[in-house]
């Protein structure tokens, strides 16, 4: 019996689930709420599988008209669902053309990197913003592969292949996020290869470089004080940049690295030695407990790493060290002094080596006192190097 509007209207409403009425591919679904929804079932000429497309109609007459249009589409070997998806995507992309790159980056930061650690998030977003800065006022949907590759070429020419690779990774992740939300039609950097593998750095500063660097950290500026802490503790730069007065215990002479700023997501406590304690006390004085000690007005962590590092390198005749090289140097020099590897790992916050695997589960030795002895000896060594009087670092038991 052919389906009629009367049959649709008079069919009882089910108490649970739904009831379907069918007529040559046309499907009317009757819901417990009394709602009638229409759809059309067909075999896709593209996938060779059964498919269904919903019909935005209210009456049987409107449904049959829509079905006729879909049958004409199928007659041309086109899939109604695919056509609809393409139309929706095209519409969204057209609307997205009103979103410029600056706004697209803002939305990305709010959503995609929401779960990232504070320090990682800031570094990633700063890298992305620098990479796409020339396109800030352009529609995000208008970016082309050629434009983005040219920008990566410029970054490589200015800062080297490593900077290019890391910028490319951030841009690729951002474009992927936009593509998933149909704010761009394609991921423009898909298939673009990186500039080879990044070689692990092994750079360790020499005695002369350490002495020169230490002498440059006495002017009281924020960056100089950060480098001073790096030299005397081996901390990561992000851990130092995010230091707040609440992290410092001047009675116990300790520094706490909070989980949210630690690379390992674990809290650790390290010694605050006399070589940096007065400087830290001066910086913490008068600040809120949650203010950033090295940032502008305490509202944000220190920024401007590149320019500040370049100025300090220039003052040392342009040596090619990085801030992370300082951390590697501290670890290396402590190993040279035969400091217990467990003490060094606890100081640096490493979870591998002695602390790795089952050994780390059962070996929970607290090494704070030994860390302090090692750093005090290292501070004495730095003081000697500052005076150009080079003597061996004594062995630490």
C-alpha beads as a LAMMPS data file, in Angstrom:
LAMMPS data file: protein, C-alpha beads

397 atoms
396 bonds

1 atom types
1 bond types

-500.0 500.0 xlo xhi
-500.0 500.0 ylo yhi
-500.0 500.0 zlo zhi

Masses

1 110.0

Atoms # bond

1 1 1 0.000 0.000 0.000
2 1 1 1.498 3.371 -1.016
3 1 1 2.529 5.648 1.813
4 1 1 0.204 8.636 2.364
5 1 1 0.232 11.654 4.596
6 1 1 -2.820 10.273 6.388
7 1 1 -1.000 7.037 7.232
8 1 1 1.917 9.058 8.567
9 1 1 -0.322 11.283 10.700
10 1 1 -2.471 8.465 12.128
11 1 1 0.225 5.897 12.885
12 1 1 0.347 5.531 16.705
13 1 1 3.332 6.968 18.498
14 1 1 5.532 4.258 20.059
15 1 1 6.075 4.391 23.826
16 1 1 9.771 3.568 23.455
17 1 1 12.225 3.394 20.593
18 1 1 10.827 4.398 17.218
19 1 1 8.709 3.048 14.368
20 1 1 9.585 3.312 10.682
21 1 1 7.334 3.478 7.618
22 1 1 8.959 2.695 4.243
23 1 1 8.104 3.323 0.623
24 1 1 10.665 2.671 -2.145
25 1 1 13.631 4.019 -0.215
26 1 1 11.701 6.783 1.538
27 1 1 11.735 6.260 5.299
28 1 1 9.533 7.984 7.855
29 1 1 10.669 7.526 11.447
30 1 1 8.097 8.115 14.183
31 1 1 9.619 9.001 17.571
32 1 1 8.088 8.594 21.078
33 1 1 7.734 12.377 21.249
34 1 1 5.457 12.305 18.216
35 1 1 8.063 13.806 15.892
36 1 1 8.160 12.521 12.293
37 1 1 11.561 12.602 10.555
38 1 1 12.200 11.762 6.901
39 1 1 15.204 10.125 5.208
40 1 1 16.110 8.383 1.963
41 1 1 17.934 5.077 1.674
42 1 1 20.007 4.317 -1.419
43 1 1 23.089 2.476 -2.660
44 1 1 26.086 4.788 -3.057
45 1 1 27.648 4.760 -6.535
46 1 1 30.955 5.733 -4.902
47 1 1 31.281 3.241 -2.037
48 1 1 28.906 0.551 -3.412
49 1 1 27.375 0.371 0.067
50 1 1 23.915 1.139 1.394
51 1 1 23.595 4.692 2.678
52 1 1 20.986 7.027 4.112
53 1 1 20.589 10.773 3.801
54 1 1 18.297 12.770 6.084
55 1 1 15.686 15.022 4.520
56 1 1 15.043 18.477 5.984
57 1 1 11.293 18.364 5.257
58 1 1 8.016 18.278 7.187
59 1 1 5.511 16.675 4.804
60 1 1 5.319 13.675 2.509
61 1 1 5.027 15.900 -0.577
62 1 1 8.240 17.743 0.346
63 1 1 9.944 14.407 1.057
64 1 1 9.038 12.970 -2.372
65 1 1 10.360 16.124 -4.073
66 1 1 13.648 15.806 -2.172
67 1 1 13.893 12.102 -3.042
68 1 1 13.432 12.899 -6.735
69 1 1 16.358 15.354 -6.598
70 1 1 18.549 12.742 -4.926
71 1 1 17.620 10.159 -7.569
72 1 1 18.733 12.593 -10.271
73 1 1 22.035 13.009 -8.422
74 1 1 22.459 9.231 -8.225
75 1 1 21.721 9.005 -11.933
76 1 1 24.852 11.089 -12.503
77 1 1 26.924 8.685 -10.352
78 1 1 27.129 11.196 -7.531
79 1 1 26.477 10.499 -3.856
80 1 1 23.880 12.776 -2.154
81 1 1 25.641 12.492 1.209
82 1 1 28.995 13.409 -0.300
83 1 1 27.396 16.328 -2.122
84 1 1 25.874 17.574 1.112
85 1 1 29.127 17.252 3.053
86 1 1 31.015 19.148 0.353
87 1 1 28.405 21.895 0.420
88 1 1 28.592 22.184 4.221
89 1 1 32.389 22.239 4.141
90 1 1 32.419 24.880 1.429
91 1 1 29.989 26.992 3.441
92 1 1 32.068 26.690 6.607
93 1 1 35.232 27.569 4.752
94 1 1 33.519 30.565 3.229
95 1 1 32.454 31.702 6.691
96 1 1 35.939 30.963 8.022
97 1 1 37.424 33.429 5.558
98 1 1 36.301 36.076 8.011
99 1 1 38.657 34.567 10.634
100 1 1 42.127 35.932 10.195
101 1 1 45.244 34.073 11.254
102 1 1 45.527 36.018 14.513
103 1 1 42.043 34.907 15.586
104 1 1 42.631 31.321 14.403
105 1 1 45.770 31.131 16.553
106 1 1 43.850 32.477 19.547
107 1 1 41.139 29.826 19.192
108 1 1 43.773 27.114 18.798
109 1 1 45.515 28.154 21.994
110 1 1 42.260 28.048 23.949
111 1 1 41.408 24.541 22.797
112 1 1 44.212 22.396 21.428
113 1 1 47.049 23.130 23.871
114 1 1 44.731 23.539 26.826
115 1 1 46.131 20.422 28.504
116 1 1 49.793 21.238 27.936
117 1 1 52.102 22.227 30.791
118 1 1 52.313 25.965 31.396
119 1 1 55.899 26.319 30.216
120 1 1 55.433 24.057 27.208
121 1 1 52.279 25.915 26.203
122 1 1 53.926 29.314 26.333
123 1 1 56.946 28.165 24.327
124 1 1 54.832 26.414 21.703
125 1 1 52.474 29.322 21.232
126 1 1 55.324 31.839 21.094
127 1 1 56.988 29.742 18.383
128 1 1 53.743 29.476 16.397
129 1 1 52.995 33.191 16.660
130 1 1 56.480 34.090 15.417
131 1 1 56.143 31.648 12.526
132 1 1 52.791 32.958 11.259
133 1 1 53.245 36.620 12.198
134 1 1 53.529 37.835 8.557
135 1 1 50.072 36.357 7.870
136 1 1 48.257 37.735 10.937
137 1 1 45.797 39.845 8.962
138 1 1 45.201 37.245 6.215
139 1 1 42.192 34.875 6.264
140 1 1 43.338 31.553 7.707
141 1 1 41.548 29.703 4.903
142 1 1 43.555 31.568 2.250
143 1 1 47.014 30.325 3.303
144 1 1 48.763 28.331 0.570
145 1 1 51.539 25.763 0.707
146 1 1 53.834 28.061 -1.265
147 1 1 53.391 30.946 1.175
148 1 1 54.007 28.758 4.211
149 1 1 57.054 27.028 2.724
150 1 1 58.514 30.417 1.803
151 1 1 58.032 31.497 5.398
152 1 1 59.814 28.359 6.627
153 1 1 62.669 29.114 4.215
154 1 1 62.978 32.574 5.768
155 1 1 63.025 31.115 9.284
156 1 1 65.754 28.673 8.253
157 1 1 67.834 31.448 6.674
158 1 1 67.547 33.521 9.854
159 1 1 67.738 30.881 12.598
160 1 1 68.826 27.588 11.048
161 1 1 67.256 24.214 10.172
162 1 1 66.337 23.282 13.737
163 1 1 64.257 26.442 14.155
164 1 1 62.635 25.712 10.789
165 1 1 61.716 22.160 11.796
166 1 1 60.197 23.204 15.089
167 1 1 58.244 26.040 13.504
168 1 1 57.003 23.653 10.834
169 1 1 55.821 21.201 13.499
170 1 1 53.827 23.901 15.289
171 1 1 52.333 25.238 12.057
172 1 1 51.426 21.702 10.953
173 1 1 49.663 20.966 14.258
174 1 1 47.757 24.259 14.070
175 1 1 46.659 23.655 10.478
176 1 1 45.561 20.137 11.392
177 1 1 43.413 21.527 14.191
178 1 1 41.826 24.032 11.791
179 1 1 41.209 21.313 9.205
180 1 1 39.449 19.070 11.736
181 1 1 37.033 21.927 12.398
182 1 1 36.630 22.621 8.677
183 1 1 38.083 26.099 9.037
184 1 1 40.543 25.327 6.242
185 1 1 39.969 23.021 3.310
186 1 1 43.334 21.250 3.432
187 1 1 46.413 20.994 5.670
188 1 1 48.675 23.117 3.482
189 1 1 51.914 21.697 4.926
190 1 1 50.895 18.047 4.544
191 1 1 53.670 16.174 2.778
192 1 1 56.274 18.908 3.289
193 1 1 59.411 17.215 4.601
194 1 1 61.530 18.535 7.433
195 1 1 65.162 19.534 6.949
196 1 1 66.715 16.246 8.036
197 1 1 67.030 14.803 11.516
198 1 1 68.025 17.038 14.410
199 1 1 71.357 16.003 15.888
200 1 1 71.526 15.784 19.655
201 1 1 73.716 18.543 21.078
202 1 1 76.772 17.584 23.111
203 1 1 78.167 21.083 23.689
204 1 1 79.812 21.645 27.076
205 1 1 81.171 25.067 28.021
206 1 1 84.885 25.401 28.642
207 1 1 86.413 26.842 31.815
208 1 1 87.123 30.105 30.022
209 1 1 83.535 30.314 28.775
210 1 1 82.126 29.520 32.200
211 1 1 84.253 32.233 33.791
212 1 1 83.231 34.801 31.171
213 1 1 79.575 33.832 31.455
214 1 1 79.598 33.996 35.246
215 1 1 81.151 37.480 35.114
216 1 1 78.244 38.631 32.909
217 1 1 75.636 37.634 35.509
218 1 1 76.420 40.301 38.092
219 1 1 74.528 43.301 36.664
220 1 1 71.218 42.508 38.429
221 1 1 69.078 42.292 35.291
222 1 1 66.401 39.613 35.079
223 1 1 68.136 37.608 32.359
224 1 1 71.528 37.778 34.088
225 1 1 69.955 36.529 37.313
226 1 1 68.249 33.688 35.419
227 1 1 71.567 32.613 33.907
228 1 1 73.127 32.855 37.343
229 1 1 70.554 30.404 38.711
230 1 1 71.088 28.112 35.724
231 1 1 74.833 28.098 36.332
232 1 1 74.486 27.304 40.037
233 1 1 71.667 24.730 39.906
234 1 1 71.470 23.121 36.447
235 1 1 67.730 23.844 36.360
236 1 1 65.825 24.078 33.066
237 1 1 65.271 27.618 31.824
238 1 1 61.475 27.235 32.000
239 1 1 61.708 26.115 35.616
240 1 1 63.705 29.218 36.520
241 1 1 61.528 31.593 34.471
242 1 1 58.439 30.361 36.336
243 1 1 59.888 30.690 39.835
244 1 1 57.586 32.395 42.336
245 1 1 58.169 33.415 45.970
246 1 1 56.036 30.477 47.131
247 1 1 58.651 28.134 45.625
248 1 1 61.410 29.425 47.907
249 1 1 61.966 28.313 51.495
250 1 1 64.639 30.608 52.944
251 1 1 64.581 28.828 56.315
252 1 1 65.270 25.413 54.835
253 1 1 67.304 26.976 51.976
254 1 1 65.416 25.031 49.286
255 1 1 63.787 25.654 45.904
256 1 1 60.672 23.710 44.904
257 1 1 60.034 22.977 41.238
258 1 1 56.250 22.677 40.865
259 1 1 54.790 19.787 38.800
260 1 1 53.092 22.144 36.356
261 1 1 56.417 23.672 35.292
262 1 1 58.486 20.492 35.478
263 1 1 59.160 18.543 32.276
264 1 1 58.425 15.299 34.144
265 1 1 55.211 16.610 35.795
266 1 1 56.742 15.755 39.160
267 1 1 57.605 18.080 42.010
268 1 1 61.197 18.134 43.198
269 1 1 63.087 20.050 45.859
270 1 1 66.668 21.194 45.300
271 1 1 69.118 23.191 47.437
272 1 1 69.192 26.973 47.464
273 1 1 72.892 27.572 47.944
274 1 1 74.441 30.717 49.397
275 1 1 75.748 31.837 46.000
276 1 1 72.210 32.678 44.792
277 1 1 70.140 32.951 48.002
278 1 1 70.622 36.722 48.560
279 1 1 69.716 37.495 44.949
280 1 1 66.571 35.337 45.155
281 1 1 65.597 36.957 48.446
282 1 1 65.952 40.396 46.911
283 1 1 63.804 39.464 43.937
284 1 1 61.109 37.853 46.096
285 1 1 60.866 40.783 48.502
286 1 1 57.555 42.625 48.231
287 1 1 56.095 40.297 45.592
288 1 1 52.885 38.294 45.891
289 1 1 53.522 34.624 46.592
290 1 1 52.275 33.751 43.086
291 1 1 54.108 36.522 41.203
292 1 1 56.790 35.661 38.648
293 1 1 60.129 36.745 40.043
294 1 1 61.835 37.379 36.697
295 1 1 58.861 38.673 34.693
296 1 1 57.650 42.180 33.978
297 1 1 55.686 43.410 37.022
298 1 1 55.410 39.806 38.172
299 1 1 52.363 39.138 35.990
300 1 1 54.023 36.834 33.458
301 1 1 57.244 34.779 33.310
302 1 1 60.356 36.136 31.653
303 1 1 60.176 36.518 27.854
304 1 1 62.553 37.701 25.162
305 1 1 64.928 34.762 25.448
306 1 1 66.362 35.053 21.943
307 1 1 67.461 38.682 22.079
308 1 1 68.760 38.406 25.633
309 1 1 70.788 35.288 24.813
310 1 1 72.185 36.895 21.655
311 1 1 73.355 39.930 23.630
312 1 1 75.107 37.757 26.168
313 1 1 76.706 35.648 23.408
314 1 1 77.924 38.840 21.696
315 1 1 79.495 39.955 24.960
316 1 1 81.400 36.663 24.933
317 1 1 82.662 37.197 21.357
318 1 1 79.733 35.380 19.781
319 1 1 80.179 31.892 21.246
320 1 1 77.597 29.393 19.997
321 1 1 76.323 28.084 23.346
322 1 1 72.652 27.717 24.244
323 1 1 70.953 27.987 27.627
324 1 1 70.410 24.230 27.731
325 1 1 74.149 23.773 27.215
326 1 1 74.578 25.299 30.672
327 1 1 72.467 22.514 32.189
328 1 1 74.505 19.886 30.332
329 1 1 77.719 21.551 31.478
330 1 1 76.685 21.533 35.142
331 1 1 75.789 17.837 34.926
332 1 1 79.050 17.006 33.144
333 1 1 81.210 18.900 35.636
334 1 1 79.495 17.207 38.582
335 1 1 80.086 13.821 36.962
336 1 1 83.741 14.813 36.447
337 1 1 83.942 15.500 40.184
338 1 1 82.643 11.953 40.773
339 1 1 79.401 13.072 42.364
340 1 1 77.037 10.115 42.875
341 1 1 74.898 9.729 39.681
342 1 1 71.759 9.409 41.839
343 1 1 72.504 12.802 43.392
344 1 1 72.888 14.387 39.938
345 1 1 69.692 12.789 38.624
346 1 1 67.701 14.025 41.614
347 1 1 69.154 17.511 41.186
348 1 1 68.282 17.650 37.475
349 1 1 64.911 15.920 37.830
350 1 1 65.806 13.026 35.521
351 1 1 63.685 9.870 35.749
352 1 1 66.009 7.614 33.738
353 1 1 69.302 6.066 34.741
354 1 1 69.475 5.142 38.413
355 1 1 65.937 6.421 39.006
356 1 1 64.559 4.566 35.980
357 1 1 62.539 1.337 35.975
358 1 1 62.064 -0.778 39.090
359 1 1 65.195 0.696 40.671
360 1 1 63.441 4.025 40.836
361 1 1 60.395 2.453 42.502
362 1 1 62.402 1.010 45.389
363 1 1 65.288 3.486 45.572
364 1 1 63.625 6.552 47.120
365 1 1 66.771 7.870 48.827
366 1 1 66.593 11.583 49.639
367 1 1 69.787 13.192 48.387
368 1 1 69.211 16.849 49.283
369 1 1 72.195 17.142 51.622
370 1 1 74.528 15.593 49.036
371 1 1 73.097 17.863 46.331
372 1 1 73.880 20.863 48.517
373 1 1 77.470 19.755 49.084
374 1 1 77.955 19.188 45.351
375 1 1 76.483 22.588 44.398
376 1 1 78.488 24.413 47.075
377 1 1 81.684 22.933 45.619
378 1 1 80.529 23.825 42.113
379 1 1 79.785 27.414 43.200
380 1 1 83.294 27.695 44.616
381 1 1 84.637 26.466 41.303
382 1 1 82.625 29.097 39.392
383 1 1 83.928 31.801 41.722
384 1 1 87.476 30.681 40.948
385 1 1 86.784 30.701 37.211
386 1 1 85.379 34.228 37.443
387 1 1 88.754 35.313 38.744
388 1 1 90.577 33.465 35.949
389 1 1 92.319 31.336 38.570
390 1 1 91.651 27.854 37.178
391 1 1 91.902 25.014 39.701
392 1 1 90.458 21.474 39.561
393 1 1 87.059 20.897 41.099
394 1 1 87.637 18.764 44.178
395 1 1 86.043 15.351 44.350
396 1 1 82.671 15.259 46.122
397 1 1 82.004 12.107 48.085

Bonds

1 1 1 2
2 1 2 3
3 1 3 4
4 1 4 5
5 1 5 6
6 1 6 7
7 1 7 8
8 1 8 9
9 1 9 10
10 1 10 11
11 1 11 12
12 1 12 13
13 1 13 14
14 1 14 15
15 1 15 16
16 1 16 17
17 1 17 18
18 1 18 19
19 1 19 20
20 1 20 21
21 1 21 22
22 1 22 23
23 1 23 24
24 1 24 25
25 1 25 26
26 1 26 27
27 1 27 28
28 1 28 29
29 1 29 30
30 1 30 31
31 1 31 32
32 1 32 33
33 1 33 34
34 1 34 35
35 1 35 36
36 1 36 37
37 1 37 38
38 1 38 39
39 1 39 40
40 1 40 41
41 1 41 42
42 1 42 43
43 1 43 44
44 1 44 45
45 1 45 46
46 1 46 47
47 1 47 48
48 1 48 49
49 1 49 50
50 1 50 51
51 1 51 52
52 1 52 53
53 1 53 54
54 1 54 55
55 1 55 56
56 1 56 57
57 1 57 58
58 1 58 59
59 1 59 60
60 1 60 61
61 1 61 62
62 1 62 63
63 1 63 64
64 1 64 65
65 1 65 66
66 1 66 67
67 1 67 68
68 1 68 69
69 1 69 70
70 1 70 71
71 1 71 72
72 1 72 73
73 1 73 74
74 1 74 75
75 1 75 76
76 1 76 77
77 1 77 78
78 1 78 79
79 1 79 80
80 1 80 81
81 1 81 82
82 1 82 83
83 1 83 84
84 1 84 85
85 1 85 86
86 1 86 87
87 1 87 88
88 1 88 89
89 1 89 90
90 1 90 91
91 1 91 92
92 1 92 93
93 1 93 94
94 1 94 95
95 1 95 96
96 1 96 97
97 1 97 98
98 1 98 99
99 1 99 100
100 1 100 101
101 1 101 102
102 1 102 103
103 1 103 104
104 1 104 105
105 1 105 106
106 1 106 107
107 1 107 108
108 1 108 109
109 1 109 110
110 1 110 111
111 1 111 112
112 1 112 113
113 1 113 114
114 1 114 115
115 1 115 116
116 1 116 117
117 1 117 118
118 1 118 119
119 1 119 120
120 1 120 121
121 1 121 122
122 1 122 123
123 1 123 124
124 1 124 125
125 1 125 126
126 1 126 127
127 1 127 128
128 1 128 129
129 1 129 130
130 1 130 131
131 1 131 132
132 1 132 133
133 1 133 134
134 1 134 135
135 1 135 136
136 1 136 137
137 1 137 138
138 1 138 139
139 1 139 140
140 1 140 141
141 1 141 142
142 1 142 143
143 1 143 144
144 1 144 145
145 1 145 146
146 1 146 147
147 1 147 148
148 1 148 149
149 1 149 150
150 1 150 151
151 1 151 152
152 1 152 153
153 1 153 154
154 1 154 155
155 1 155 156
156 1 156 157
157 1 157 158
158 1 158 159
159 1 159 160
160 1 160 161
161 1 161 162
162 1 162 163
163 1 163 164
164 1 164 165
165 1 165 166
166 1 166 167
167 1 167 168
168 1 168 169
169 1 169 170
170 1 170 171
171 1 171 172
172 1 172 173
173 1 173 174
174 1 174 175
175 1 175 176
176 1 176 177
177 1 177 178
178 1 178 179
179 1 179 180
180 1 180 181
181 1 181 182
182 1 182 183
183 1 183 184
184 1 184 185
185 1 185 186
186 1 186 187
187 1 187 188
188 1 188 189
189 1 189 190
190 1 190 191
191 1 191 192
192 1 192 193
193 1 193 194
194 1 194 195
195 1 195 196
196 1 196 197
197 1 197 198
198 1 198 199
199 1 199 200
200 1 200 201
201 1 201 202
202 1 202 203
203 1 203 204
204 1 204 205
205 1 205 206
206 1 206 207
207 1 207 208
208 1 208 209
209 1 209 210
210 1 210 211
211 1 211 212
212 1 212 213
213 1 213 214
214 1 214 215
215 1 215 216
216 1 216 217
217 1 217 218
218 1 218 219
219 1 219 220
220 1 220 221
221 1 221 222
222 1 222 223
223 1 223 224
224 1 224 225
225 1 225 226
226 1 226 227
227 1 227 228
228 1 228 229
229 1 229 230
230 1 230 231
231 1 231 232
232 1 232 233
233 1 233 234
234 1 234 235
235 1 235 236
236 1 236 237
237 1 237 238
238 1 238 239
239 1 239 240
240 1 240 241
241 1 241 242
242 1 242 243
243 1 243 244
244 1 244 245
245 1 245 246
246 1 246 247
247 1 247 248
248 1 248 249
249 1 249 250
250 1 250 251
251 1 251 252
252 1 252 253
253 1 253 254
254 1 254 255
255 1 255 256
256 1 256 257
257 1 257 258
258 1 258 259
259 1 259 260
260 1 260 261
261 1 261 262
262 1 262 263
263 1 263 264
264 1 264 265
265 1 265 266
266 1 266 267
267 1 267 268
268 1 268 269
269 1 269 270
270 1 270 271
271 1 271 272
272 1 272 273
273 1 273 274
274 1 274 275
275 1 275 276
276 1 276 277
277 1 277 278
278 1 278 279
279 1 279 280
280 1 280 281
281 1 281 282
282 1 282 283
283 1 283 284
284 1 284 285
285 1 285 286
286 1 286 287
287 1 287 288
288 1 288 289
289 1 289 290
290 1 290 291
291 1 291 292
292 1 292 293
293 1 293 294
294 1 294 295
295 1 295 296
296 1 296 297
297 1 297 298
298 1 298 299
299 1 299 300
300 1 300 301
301 1 301 302
302 1 302 303
303 1 303 304
304 1 304 305
305 1 305 306
306 1 306 307
307 1 307 308
308 1 308 309
309 1 309 310
310 1 310 311
311 1 311 312
312 1 312 313
313 1 313 314
314 1 314 315
315 1 315 316
316 1 316 317
317 1 317 318
318 1 318 319
319 1 319 320
320 1 320 321
321 1 321 322
322 1 322 323
323 1 323 324
324 1 324 325
325 1 325 326
326 1 326 327
327 1 327 328
328 1 328 329
329 1 329 330
330 1 330 331
331 1 331 332
332 1 332 333
333 1 333 334
334 1 334 335
335 1 335 336
336 1 336 337
337 1 337 338
338 1 338 339
339 1 339 340
340 1 340 341
341 1 341 342
342 1 342 343
343 1 343 344
344 1 344 345
345 1 345 346
346 1 346 347
347 1 347 348
348 1 348 349
349 1 349 350
350 1 350 351
351 1 351 352
352 1 352 353
353 1 353 354
354 1 354 355
355 1 355 356
356 1 356 357
357 1 357 358
358 1 358 359
359 1 359 360
360 1 360 361
361 1 361 362
362 1 362 363
363 1 363 364
364 1 364 365
365 1 365 366
366 1 366 367
367 1 367 368
368 1 368 369
369 1 369 370
370 1 370 371
371 1 371 372
372 1 372 373
373 1 373 374
374 1 374 375
375 1 375 376
376 1 376 377
377 1 377 378
378 1 378 379
379 1 379 380
380 1 380 381
381 1 381 382
382 1 382 383
383 1 383 384
384 1 384 385
385 1 385 386
386 1 386 387
387 1 387 388
388 1 388 389
389 1 389 390
390 1 390 391
391 1 391 392
392 1 392 393
393 1 393 394
394 1 394 395
395 1 395 396
396 1 396 397
